Amino acid sequence: MTENIKEANELLEKLKKSLPIYAYLTKVMCSHLNNQKNIKIKPKTPLEITKVLYGGDFSGITCAVELKNKEVLAISLTYLRFNDSHPLSGEINRYRMKRLKNSSGY
């Protein structure tokens, strides 16, 4: 996947200025964490994003999510959902959809 690094960095900087942000895991990520890591999180559980970074073309924007037990997970922005009321939700969703569309080759 070749993503527009300039666009990703612009969104990354906006996200950094908005921290902490609350988001929700997608059903796919909840299932993965449950099956692979034995971490039980429901899709409706709000999670606090405490840090964001750019993981390169393969990972894209990655978020540090702190769990109730203080464990921190690094999760791609692609597998997080945001409230529509969040000021960046439109940009985040466009970014997520581009990555999902372009990742179908992996």
Backbone bond lengths (Angstrom), bond angles and torsions (degrees), N, CA, C in turn:
res aa  C-N    CA-C-N  psi(-1)  N-CA   C-N-CA  omega(-1)  CA-C   N-CA-C  phi
1 M - - - 1.441 - - 1.516 107.99 -
2 T 1.304 115.81 136.21 1.451 120.47 174.63 1.507 106.98 -118.77
3 E 1.322 115.22 110.80 1.458 118.08 -178.32 1.515 109.91 -103.71
4 N 1.296 115.80 161.31 1.449 122.23 177.94 1.531 107.67 -75.34
5 I 1.316 116.14 101.23 1.467 121.39 -174.89 1.528 111.12 -64.17
6 K 1.322 116.91 -35.03 1.469 119.86 179.01 1.528 109.99 -62.34
7 E 1.333 117.44 -46.78 1.474 120.93 178.45 1.529 111.00 -62.58
8 A 1.332 116.27 -42.61 1.466 120.18 179.93 1.525 110.69 -62.43
9 N 1.323 117.23 -42.83 1.467 120.30 -179.93 1.523 112.24 -67.80
10 E 1.332 117.14 -35.48 1.462 119.88 177.06 1.529 110.37 -63.65
11 L 1.337 116.23 -45.01 1.472 119.52 177.45 1.525 110.37 -65.26
12 L 1.318 116.97 -40.69 1.463 121.26 178.95 1.530 110.98 -56.53
13 E 1.318 117.16 -46.03 1.467 120.77 -179.66 1.530 111.46 -64.70
14 K 1.329 117.30 -38.15 1.464 120.47 177.35 1.532 110.20 -65.55
15 L 1.323 116.27 -40.06 1.459 120.24 178.59 1.529 110.91 -63.85
16 K 1.322 116.52 -43.33 1.469 120.63 179.74 1.525 111.04 -58.11
17 K 1.327 116.31 -40.02 1.463 120.61 -179.33 1.529 112.04 -71.22
18 S 1.329 116.79 -18.01 1.467 121.34 -177.33 1.524 113.49 -96.80
19 L 1.326 117.80 -2.49 1.470 120.61 -176.42 1.510 111.59 -66.04
20 P 1.324 117.61 148.44 1.464 126.93 -6.88 1.526 110.88 -75.00
21 I 1.308 116.16 150.95 1.455 123.92 178.67 1.523 107.40 -123.25
22 Y 1.312 115.98 145.56 1.466 119.94 176.32 1.521 109.34 -105.02
23 A 1.318 115.21 138.55 1.462 121.85 -179.05 1.520 109.11 -144.58
24 Y 1.305 115.12 174.88 1.468 122.27 -179.35 1.524 108.48 -128.41
25 L 1.317 116.25 145.68 1.455 120.19 176.67 1.523 110.37 -74.72
26 T 1.323 115.98 148.28 1.456 119.42 171.79 1.523 108.32 -70.78
27 K 1.318 117.15 161.11 1.466 121.05 178.35 1.524 110.70 -60.09
28 V 1.326 117.05 -37.50 1.466 121.49 179.10 1.532 110.72 -60.82
29 M 1.333 116.70 -44.77 1.465 120.02 -179.38 1.522 110.84 -69.79
30 C 1.321 118.37 -38.24 1.475 121.02 176.50 1.520 109.89 -59.02
31 S 1.308 116.26 -45.49 1.462 121.15 -179.89 1.528 110.87 -63.52
32 H 1.330 116.55 -43.32 1.471 120.69 179.33 1.529 110.91 -61.08
33 L 1.328 116.76 -48.09 1.466 119.89 -179.01 1.517 111.47 -63.87
34 N 1.308 117.08 -37.86 1.456 121.49 178.59 1.532 110.53 -65.66
35 N 1.317 116.97 -47.41 1.468 121.10 -175.61 1.523 113.89 -77.56
36 Q 1.318 117.24 -38.49 1.465 120.42 -174.35 1.530 113.97 -94.13
37 K 1.312 116.81 -31.65 1.470 120.79 -173.52 1.520 113.30 -118.88
38 N 1.330 116.92 -2.96 1.458 122.52 -177.28 1.536 111.77 55.85
39 I 1.330 115.46 37.09 1.460 121.71 176.28 1.520 106.86 -104.65
40 K 1.315 116.12 119.16 1.459 121.78 -176.06 1.529 110.52 -94.86
41 I 1.313 115.57 105.90 1.461 121.52 175.75 1.524 107.28 -134.17
42 K 1.310 116.12 134.79 1.463 121.10 177.77 1.532 109.14 -92.33
43 P 1.326 117.16 150.62 1.475 120.27 179.96 1.528 114.39 -58.32
44 K 1.322 118.44 -21.78 1.463 121.31 -179.38 1.520 113.45 -93.60
45 T 1.344 116.99 4.34 1.462 121.00 179.83 1.530 109.90 -82.72
46 P 1.336 118.12 117.89 1.471 119.32 177.87 1.530 110.36 -70.55
47 L 1.322 115.16 136.32 1.462 121.83 179.56 1.521 109.54 -121.90
48 E 1.320 115.63 141.06 1.463 120.29 -178.93 1.523 110.86 -90.42
49 I 1.325 115.59 123.49 1.465 121.21 173.55 1.515 106.65 -88.56
50 T 1.330 115.91 120.93 1.462 120.55 -175.92 1.525 113.18 -105.12
51 K 1.345 116.46 -15.45 1.463 120.31 -177.64 1.521 108.01 -157.92
52 V 1.323 116.74 147.62 1.457 121.63 174.51 1.524 108.60 -132.12
53 L 1.326 116.09 147.44 1.457 121.12 177.79 1.512 109.01 -150.71
54 Y 1.314 115.58 164.53 1.457 120.01 178.49 1.517 108.34 -99.42
55 G 1.322 116.32 118.65 1.462 122.52 -176.65 1.510 113.56 -93.93
56 G 1.314 117.62 18.23 1.459 120.52 -179.84 1.520 111.35 86.30
57 D 1.303 114.98 -178.77 1.459 121.40 -175.05 1.526 112.34 -60.35
58 F 1.316 117.55 -35.32 1.464 119.89 -176.55 1.525 112.28 -73.13
59 S 1.329 117.93 -46.25 1.476 121.65 -177.00 1.512 113.25 -91.26
60 G 1.304 117.28 -29.03 1.459 120.56 -176.64 1.513 111.19 68.57
61 I 1.315 116.21 -152.20 1.463 120.66 178.82 1.524 108.01 -72.15
62 T 1.314 115.38 126.06 1.454 122.25 -177.39 1.528 108.78 -117.96
63 C 1.319 115.21 140.01 1.463 121.14 -176.18 1.527 111.02 -116.69
64 A 1.324 115.89 136.44 1.463 121.05 171.95 1.521 106.55 -87.11
65 V 1.325 115.99 119.99 1.459 122.79 -178.03 1.521 108.11 -114.91
66 E 1.330 116.16 123.00 1.457 120.17 -179.37 1.527 110.22 -94.24
67 L 1.331 115.28 127.10 1.463 121.60 179.04 1.521 110.13 -87.20
68 K 1.319 116.97 169.84 1.466 121.68 -178.96 1.527 112.26 -60.21
69 N 1.342 116.52 -31.63 1.465 120.03 -179.72 1.528 112.02 -84.45
70 K 1.328 115.99 10.30 1.472 125.19 178.55 1.530 113.22 75.45
71 E 1.336 117.92 2.72 1.465 120.70 173.22 1.528 107.59 -68.99
72 V 1.331 116.20 142.41 1.458 121.22 179.94 1.525 108.94 -113.04
73 L 1.326 115.53 130.95 1.461 121.75 177.37 1.519 109.02 -112.91
74 A 1.317 117.13 143.48 1.461 122.40 173.13 1.524 106.86 -99.52
75 I 1.329 115.98 116.30 1.460 120.93 -175.34 1.522 109.49 -129.38
76 S 1.325 115.22 133.29 1.457 120.52 177.66 1.527 109.78 -60.84
77 L 1.316 115.74 140.06 1.461 121.72 176.96 1.534 110.45 -55.08
78 T 1.316 116.15 -26.85 1.464 122.16 179.99 1.522 111.79 -59.00
79 Y 1.326 118.15 -29.68 1.468 122.24 -175.53 1.523 113.60 -103.87
80 L 1.334 115.39 20.84 1.458 121.04 176.66 1.527 109.45 -120.24
81 R 1.321 115.18 148.16 1.463 121.76 176.89 1.525 108.19 -115.73
82 F 1.322 115.48 147.53 1.461 121.46 -178.14 1.518 109.82 -125.59
83 N 1.319 116.30 150.76 1.459 120.36 174.67 1.524 109.25 -60.99
84 D 1.315 115.77 140.59 1.462 120.37 177.74 1.518 112.03 -62.19
85 S 1.320 117.02 -21.42 1.463 121.03 -179.24 1.533 112.79 -77.78
86 H 1.343 117.57 -12.00 1.459 119.76 179.34 1.527 108.94 -68.35
87 P 1.346 118.33 135.14 1.462 121.28 -176.76 1.537 114.20 -57.45
88 L 1.303 118.31 -25.92 1.471 121.20 -179.35 1.523 113.47 -99.71
89 S 1.315 117.67 5.82 1.469 119.58 -173.65 1.528 112.79 -58.64
90 G 1.318 118.05 -39.28 1.464 120.27 179.10 1.523 112.21 -62.57
91 E 1.331 116.19 -47.55 1.471 120.82 178.86 1.528 111.26 -64.33
92 I 1.321 115.70 -41.99 1.467 120.52 179.90 1.527 109.84 -62.05
93 N 1.317 116.94 -46.47 1.463 119.85 -178.58 1.525 112.38 -65.24
94 R 1.333 117.60 -38.41 1.477 119.57 175.88 1.528 110.18 -62.37
95 Y 1.326 116.51 -43.77 1.469 121.33 178.57 1.531 109.92 -60.43
96 R 1.329 116.74 -48.08 1.469 121.43 -179.46 1.527 111.07 -59.51
97 M 1.324 116.81 -45.85 1.456 120.60 -177.10 1.533 111.51 -65.28
98 K 1.337 116.75 -39.33 1.474 119.91 176.41 1.520 110.52 -61.36
99 R 1.325 116.35 -44.81 1.465 119.72 -178.62 1.524 111.02 -66.01
100 L 1.322 116.94 -42.47 1.463 119.54 179.43 1.522 110.79 -64.17
101 K 1.315 117.43 -41.95 1.460 121.88 179.32 1.523 110.43 -63.16
102 N 1.330 116.44 -43.76 1.463 120.98 -175.78 1.532 112.66 -80.18
103 S 1.333 117.95 -17.93 1.465 119.81 -177.33 1.516 112.76 -86.50
104 S 1.316 118.20 -3.17 1.456 120.22 -176.97 1.518 112.78 -61.67
105 G 1.329 117.20 -15.51 1.465 120.58 178.39 1.509 114.11 -82.94
106 Y 1.350 117.29 -9.98 1.467 120.29 -178.25 1.492 111.26 -83.79
